[in-house]
């Protein structure tokens, strides 16, 4: 029987990606778990935001939970938009508007100075309230235009060394290299370690 873990989001893109990567886990969204709350992401780092979200869901359910926070950090803009990636134009802005804003900020800047990092921090908390955080990083560039239809968020403007944006990759190709994939691999490795040592539900971390 698969272990059920609540995923602290209703973002369809994130849910689909995590279910694909953590295939041996029974991942349920907030909606599927009948949880209707929105945790405010007001911390200074991706790690802190992911911990806060996981902890808030755990307080309600006392069940294992996974929460993530991810974003785009652009080197020439001193890490902007960072933890504000989904909110820097206000909660009513569309993703297209956010991506177009970033492209305008970098208008006329050559590729070498358009370096960026996609960062994902994933916190997992068990039924006892013990947690651990895993962070994955993917390095690339901001493209000069929006390209691709297969992604979500900033995928259409995040360009890899091979010249393709994340949104121009297939789901399988993206899942191999994404920052979320890297963080999930570290998380999954820890889960398997706990399972093999027969302490799957009794994480040793604090």
N, C-alpha and C positions, 0 to 999 in steps of 0.2 A: 504493500500500500504506500502510495506516494505521500510524503510529508507536505502538509498544506502550509503555505507561507503567504501572508497578505502582502500585496504590493501596494505601497502607499501612493497610488496615482490612478487617474482615470484617463490618462493620455494614451490613446489607442496605439500610437507609434511605439511608445515605450513598452506597453503591455505586450504587444506582438513580438518585439525584439527580445524581451526578457524571457518570454515563454519559449521562443525558438532556441535560445541559448541554454536555459535551464530546463531542458526537456524532461529530466527525471524528477522534477519537483512539480507539485500541484500549486501553481501560482494563481492567486485570485486577486482581482482588482478591488478597489474600495467599493465600487458599485456592486460587484459580485458578493462582497462581504457585508452588504447593506450598511455601509458606513458613509455618512454624508457630512463630512467636515472638510474644511480647507485650512491647512496649516500654513501660517504666514512664514515666508522665507525671509527672515530679517537678520540673519547672522552674517558675519564678515567673510566666511569661507565656504566652499562647497562642502567640505567635511562637516562643518558645524550645522549647516542646513540639513544635510542628509540625516545626521543624528537626531536633530530636533523632530523631523518628520516621523522617523521610525519610533521615537520615544512617545510622541503624542498618540500614535495609533496603538502602541503597546499599552498605554495607560487606559485606553478604552476597552481593549479586548483581552489583554494579558496573553496574547498569542504571538508567535513568531512573525516578524514583519521585516520587509526590505523597503528601504526608501533611498532615493537617489537625488542628487542635485548635479546638474551639469551646465556647462556654458562654454562660451567662446572668449578667449583671451588674446588680444591683438597686441603684438610687441610694440609697434610704433605708437600705439595709443595708450601706452602704460598699463596694459592688461585689460582695458575696456573691451567689451561691456562686463566681463567677469560674472560675478554672482547676480548681476542685474540683466543678464542676457535676455531673459524672457519678459523683462519689465521696464527696460530703460526708456521706452517711449510711452509708458503708461499701460494699464491693464486692458485698455480697449484697442490698442494698436494690433494690427495683423502681423503675421510673421513676414509677409511680403514687405510691409512698410518698414519693419525692423531691418530686414536684409538690405533694402534699398538705401536706408539711412547709412548703414555701414559702408556700402559701396560709394556713396557720395563723399563720405569722410575721407576715403582713400583715393579719390579721383585724381588721376595723374601721377600716382606713386608707382614706381616700378616694382616688379615682382619680388626682388630681393629684399625690399623693405616692407613687404606685406605678410611677414611671418606671423603665424597664429598657432594657438594650441586649442584643441578640443579637450576639455577636462570633464571627467565624470567621477564623482565620489559616490560610493554605495555603502550604506550602513545596513547591517543586519542585527536585529535584536531578537533574542530568544524569549521563550515564555517566562523566564526568570528575570528578565530585564537586563541581561548582560549583552553587550554589543561590541562590534568591531567594525572598522571602516576600511574600505579598499578604494584606491584611487588609480584610475587609468588615464593616460595622456596620449593623444595622437597629435603629432606635429604636421603642419602644412602651411598653406598660404590662403589669403583671401583672394578669390578670383576677381576678375574685372567685370564680371556680369553674372547674373543668375543662370545656372545651367542644371538640367536634369529634373526628372519627375519622380524619382524613386525614394526620396528621403522625406524628412520632416525637419522642422526647426531651421537651423542654419546650414543644413547639408548642401543646399544648392549654391552656397557661396564659399564652401570650404574645399579648397583645391589641394590635391595630393601632389607628390613629386612627379607622378606620371602625367600630370596635366588634367586629370579627371576630377570632378567634384564628387563628394560623397553621394550626391543625388543622382549621379550618372552611373553608379555601381548597382549591381543586382543586390538583393537582400543578403544573399550568401556571401558575396564579395565584401560587403560592408561589415557584416558580422564577424568576419575574420580579423579585421583591423581596427574597428571602432574603439574609442576610449571606453565605452560602456562594455564592450566585449572584453577588453583587458581587465577592467575592474571585476567583471563577473567571473572571469577565469580565476582570479585570485580568490574571490569569494567561494566559488565552487570547489577549489582546491582545499580550502579550509573546511568546508562542509564534508567533503569526502574523508579528510583526515579525521574529523570528529566521528564520522560514521565507522571508519575502519577500527577506531579505538573504542568503539561502543559507547561513545559519549555524545552522540548526535544531538540530543536535546539538552545536554548539560555542558554547554560551552565553558571552557576554562578561563576565557578572558573576562575582564571586568569593564 
